[in-house]
Amino acid sequence: MGALHVVCWVLTSSFAAWLLLRLIPAGLDSRRPLTELIALCPYAAVGEALFTVVSYGSGDWGCGILGSIFTAWEIWFMRSYFFGKRPKASGPLLTVMTLNCRYGRADADEIEKFAEKEGVDVLALQEVSPELKEKVSRFASFPYQASGEESGEDNGGFNMILSRKKPLASMPSSVDLCAAQCPAIKLEFEGKTLLAASVHPKSPHRGGAYWGWGVSHLASFLCYLGEEVRMPKFCPKLGLKEPKAEKRADYALVMGDMNSSLDLPSFRAVLRSGMKDSSMDAHTGPHPTFPATWKGWHEALELDHVLHSSGLRSYFVKTKKISGSDHLALVSRLGKEKGASTIL
């Protein structure tokens, strides 16, 4: 066996083992460095596809077949992003936008102008600083604002949620993600009550247990719809109070930098609990949002999400670079759901 064949077998097998980490039980991925390794699986998939081509080109069919199996699995794994009906929107739509403001450095004027251009109805911001909050408070298009209180749990800043329309109610804190408070508002949408929240679970480098708790408990927003939510068996136990399952809204809409992607089992557990990802729902491909500041490097990780409960459907998703932020802004247009759409 030639040196090239040996290299192909070693790397193809290594990338395959890397991709298989996605299959560990939800909750176990909170144990570092598993969190980071699994989050970077898209890079392993690219490497697998590359060495599959090299293997076939060098005449090593055995290694090529192994790589083909995992390349095919990658396509299957991403199926909800591409496959499924794309119905045309009908009826009123709600346009929402989320942005991680990177320690409050994001350009406030750009945020306002882009939100105005896209006709955003609800704007969720994370990593807001007091200085940025002062500028945001003057947004003429978003007179109704709710903000989390600053605390030692903030990761890069606090969260805000803004609305064009007067909300039915607002709260500075909703679900406890053991991170920055999650401000939320209730809006009337199509004769129903919609709960919308801005969230930012802690990143893994701030503690695997904090990350694991925060991501897993994104599903707890369904408690506001009166649904009982069961956390993954291996979800970290932090002894924090969880919301009581009591119907206080008809729809749930959760937006923010969630420091997780489809690759991570804990995030997939949230989707299986009943939340849907707008990017997957639209079937127009993934919308990576990070890192947005590395020169010569395209965004690779889809860390920012708009999640919604059953009853809503995402019809459109786009991203936009905002000066000062290392994340792209994510915009989604949602309406009433007309049939199931997400495959998971």
C-alpha positions in Angstrom: 0.0 0.0 0.0 1.4 3.4 -1.1 2.0 6.3 1.3 -1.0 8.2 -0.3 -3.3 5.2 0.4 -2.2 5.1 4.0 -2.8 8.8 4.4 -6.3 8.5 2.9 -7.3 5.6 5.1 -6.1 7.3 8.3 -7.7 10.6 7.5 -10.9 9.2 6.1 -11.3 6.9 9.1 -10.5 9.8 11.5 -13.1 12.1 9.9 -15.7 9.3 10.0 -15.0 8.8 13.8 -15.3 12.5 14.3 -18.7 12.6 12.5 -20.0 9.7 14.6 -19.6 11.8 17.7 -22.9 13.4 16.7 -24.6 10.2 17.8 -23.8 10.3 21.5 -26.8 10.8 23.8 -28.1 14.4 24.4 -26.5 15.9 27.5 -23.2 14.1 27.2 -22.1 16.6 24.6 -21.8 19.1 27.5 -18.6 17.4 28.5 -15.7 19.3 26.9 -13.9 19.0 24.5 -16.8 16.9 23.0 -18.9 20.1 22.7 -16.3 21.8 20.5 -15.4 18.7 18.5 -19.1 18.0 17.7 -19.8 21.6 16.8 -16.9 21.5 14.3 -18.3 18.5 12.5 -19.0 20.5 9.3 -15.2 20.8 8.9 -15.0 17.0 9.3 -17.6 16.5 6.6 -15.7 18.7 4.2 -12.5 16.8 4.9 -14.3 13.5 4.4 -15.7 14.5 1.0 -12.2 15.8 0.0 -10.4 12.6 0.8 -13.2 10.5 -0.7 -12.4 12.1 -4.1 -8.6 11.7 -3.5 -9.2 8.0 -2.7 -11.1 7.3 -5.8 -8.6 9.3 -7.8 -5.7 7.2 -6.4 -7.5 4.0 -7.2 -8.3 3.1 -3.6 -11.9 2.0 -4.0 -12.2 0.6 -0.4 -11.3 3.9 1.2 -13.4 5.7 -1.4 -16.5 3.6 -0.5 -16.0 4.3 3.2 -15.8 8.0 2.5 -18.9 7.8 0.2 -20.9 6.3 3.0 -20.2 9.1 5.4 -20.6 11.7 2.7 -24.0 10.3 1.9 -24.8 10.4 5.6 -23.9 14.0 5.7 -26.4 14.8 2.9 -29.0 12.7 4.8 -28.2 14.5 8.0 -28.8 17.9 6.4 -32.0 16.8 4.6 -34.4 19.2 6.4 -32.4 22.2 5.2 -32.9 21.3 1.5 -35.8 18.8 1.1 -39.5 19.4 1.7 -42.3 21.5 0.4 -41.7 25.3 0.1 -45.3 26.6 0.2 -45.9 30.2 -0.7 -46.8 32.4 2.2 -50.4 33.4 2.5 -51.9 35.5 5.2 -50.2 37.9 7.6 -46.5 37.4 8.3 -44.4 38.3 11.3 -40.9 39.4 10.4 -38.3 38.8 13.2 -34.6 39.5 13.5 -31.9 38.4 15.9 -28.3 39.7 16.3 -25.4 39.1 18.8 -24.0 42.6 19.2 -20.5 41.5 20.3 -20.1 43.2 23.7 -22.3 46.0 22.5 -20.0 46.9 19.6 -22.5 46.4 16.8 -23.4 49.5 14.9 -26.7 50.7 16.2 -27.5 52.8 13.1 -26.9 49.8 10.8 -29.2 47.6 13.0 -32.0 50.1 12.8 -31.6 50.8 9.1 -31.5 47.1 8.2 -34.4 46.3 10.5 -36.4 49.1 8.9 -35.5 47.9 5.3 -36.6 44.3 6.1 -39.8 45.5 7.8 -38.8 43.7 11.1 -41.7 43.5 13.6 -39.7 42.0 16.5 -36.0 42.5 17.1 -34.0 40.4 19.5 -30.5 41.5 20.6 -27.8 39.8 22.6 -24.6 41.0 24.2 -26.0 44.5 24.7 -24.0 47.0 26.7 -25.4 50.0 28.6 -24.0 52.3 25.9 -25.7 50.3 23.1 -29.0 50.1 25.1 -29.0 53.9 25.3 -28.8 54.1 21.5 -31.3 51.3 20.9 -33.8 53.0 23.2 -34.0 55.8 20.6 -35.1 53.5 17.8 -38.2 55.2 16.5 -39.5 52.1 14.8 -39.3 50.0 18.0 -40.9 52.0 20.8 -41.7 48.9 22.9 -38.7 47.3 24.5 -37.9 44.8 27.2 -34.5 44.3 28.6 -32.9 41.7 30.9 -31.2 43.1 34.0 -27.4 43.2 34.1 -25.9 40.4 36.3 -22.8 38.3 36.9 -24.3 35.6 34.7 -24.2 37.8 31.5 -22.0 36.4 28.8 -20.8 39.4 26.8 -23.7 41.6 27.8 -27.5 41.4 28.4 -30.4 40.6 26.1 -33.1 42.8 24.7 -36.3 42.3 22.7 -38.0 45.2 20.8 -41.4 45.4 19.1 -43.1 47.8 16.7 -46.4 46.8 18.0 -47.5 47.4 21.6 -47.2 44.0 23.4 -49.9 42.5 25.6 -47.3 42.0 28.3 -43.6 42.0 28.8 -41.1 40.5 31.3 -37.4 41.1 31.9 -36.8 37.4 32.6 -38.5 34.2 31.4 -36.8 30.8 31.3 -33.6 30.6 33.5 -30.8 29.5 31.2 -28.2 30.1 33.8 -26.9 32.9 31.6 -28.0 36.4 30.7 -31.7 36.9 31.5 -34.2 36.1 28.7 -36.6 39.1 28.3 -39.9 38.2 26.6 -43.0 39.9 25.3 -46.5 38.6 24.5 -48.0 39.8 21.2 -51.3 39.2 19.5 -50.8 37.4 16.2 -53.7 36.2 14.0 -56.0 36.2 17.0 -53.6 34.2 19.1 -51.1 35.0 21.8 -47.4 34.7 20.9 -44.6 34.6 23.4 -41.3 36.0 21.9 -38.0 35.8 23.8 -34.4 36.9 23.3 -31.9 34.2 24.5 -28.2 33.6 24.8 -27.1 30.4 26.5 -23.5 30.5 27.8 -20.8 29.3 25.3 -19.0 26.1 26.2 -15.8 27.9 27.3 -17.8 29.5 30.1 -18.4 26.0 31.5 -19.8 22.8 29.9 -22.5 22.3 32.5 -23.7 25.9 32.0 -23.8 25.4 28.3 -25.5 22.0 28.6 -28.2 23.4 30.9 -28.8 26.5 28.8 -29.2 24.7 25.5 -31.3 21.9 26.8 -33.7 24.3 28.6 -34.5 26.1 25.4 -37.2 23.5 25.2 -38.7 24.9 28.4 -40.3 27.7 26.5 -42.9 25.2 25.5 -44.0 25.2 29.2 -45.6 28.6 28.5 -47.9 26.7 26.1 -48.9 24.3 28.8 -46.7 21.5 27.6 -44.7 19.2 29.9 -41.0 19.1 28.8 -38.6 16.4 29.8 -34.9 17.2 29.8 -32.4 14.7 28.3 -31.3 12.0 30.7 -27.7 13.4 30.8 -28.6 17.1 31.0 -26.5 18.8 33.7 -28.3 19.3 37.0 -27.8 22.8 38.3 -30.8 22.9 40.7 -32.4 25.9 39.1 -36.1 26.6 39.1 -37.8 25.5 35.9 -41.0 27.1 34.6 -44.3 25.4 35.5 -46.2 23.9 32.6 -49.1 26.3 32.4 -50.8 27.6 29.2 -50.1 31.3 29.0 -49.6 31.6 25.2 -50.6 29.9 22.0 -47.2 30.1 20.2 -43.6 30.3 21.4 -40.9 32.2 19.4 -37.3 32.0 20.7 -34.5 34.0 19.1 -30.9 34.5 19.7 -27.3 33.3 19.7 -27.8 29.7 21.0 -24.2 28.7 20.8 -25.3 25.4 19.2 -26.2 23.8 15.9 -27.9 20.8 14.4 -24.6 18.8 15.0 -25.0 18.9 18.7 -27.3 16.2 20.3 -28.6 18.6 23.0 -29.8 21.0 20.3 -31.5 18.2 18.3 -33.2 17.2 21.6 -34.7 20.7 21.7 -36.0 20.2 18.2 -37.5 16.8 19.0 -39.3 18.3 22.0 -41.4 20.3 19.6 -39.5 23.5 18.7 -38.7 24.0 15.1 -35.8 25.8 13.5 -36.8 28.5 11.0 -33.7 27.9 8.9 -34.6 24.2 8.5 -38.2 25.0 8.1 -37.6 27.2 5.0 -35.8 24.4 3.1 -33.4 26.9 1.4 -30.2 25.6 3.0 -28.3 26.3 6.2 -27.6 29.9 7.2 -24.3 30.0 9.0 -23.8 33.1 11.1 -20.3 32.7 12.8 -17.5 33.8 12.6 -18.3 36.9 10.6 -15.1 38.9 11.2 -12.4 36.5 10.1 -10.8 37.9 6.9 -10.8 35.3 4.1 -13.0 32.9 6.1 -16.6 32.3 5.3 -19.1 31.9 8.2 -19.2 28.1 9.0 -21.3 27.6 12.1 -25.0 28.2 12.4 -25.1 29.4 16.0 -27.9 32.0 15.7 -31.4 30.6 15.4 -35.1 31.5 15.3 -37.0 28.7 17.0 -40.8 28.5 16.9 -43.4 26.1 18.2 -46.0 24.2 16.2 -48.6 26.4 14.6 -46.1 28.7 13.0 -44.1 28.2 9.8 -41.0 29.9 8.5 -41.3 31.1 4.9 -38.2 33.0 4.4 -34.7 33.3 6.1 -31.7 35.5 5.3 -28.5 36.8 7.0 -26.8 40.1 6.9 -23.4 41.5 8.1 -23.7 44.3 10.7 -20.5 46.3 11.4 -19.0 45.6 14.8 -20.5 42.2 15.3 -18.8 38.8 14.9 -22.2 37.2 14.1 -24.5 37.8 11.1 -27.9 39.1 11.8 -30.6 36.5 11.1 -34.0 37.4 9.7 -37.1 35.2 9.4 -40.6 35.7 8.2 -43.2 33.5 9.8 -46.9 32.8 9.3 -49.5 30.3 10.3 -48.4 26.7 9.7 -50.1 24.7 7.0 -49.0 21.1 7.4 -45.8 19.6 8.9 -42.5 20.6 7.2 -39.4 19.8 9.2 -37.8 16.3 8.9 -35.7 15.2 11.9 
